[in-house]
Amino acid sequence: MKPMVHVVDDDESLRTALLRLLKGSGFEAIGYGSTGEFLLHHPPDRHGCILLDIYLPGGPSGLELNAVLKNQGIHLPVVFMTGHADVASSVAAMKSTF
């Protein structure tokens, strides 16, 4: 079974574009509009990685999702992305990956 790239971003157009790019490059990819949607629907036994937006309105942030995954023992590599970068969130994202 091929690894799965999970794209978690509330911006539907960006999520769709990333999924098209990934699938067109031969990756298996699936998108989620929120952290809750990811937690409810991701296959727990599937290897892969997560492209994760730091800021997700209306629910837990990407940083909070990463903490939940660590607490649940889910060790998928995470690539954080954001359209609203600042030093504090960048530092928090880097620290959360260790």
PyMOL commands that set and color helices and strands:
alter all, ss='L'
color gray80, all
select helices_A, chain A and resi 12-24+35-41+62-71+87-96
alter helices_A, ss='H'
color red, helices_A
select strands_A, chain A and resi 4-8+28-32+48-53+78-81
alter strands_A, ss='S'
color yellow, strands_A
deselect
rebuild
show_as cartoon
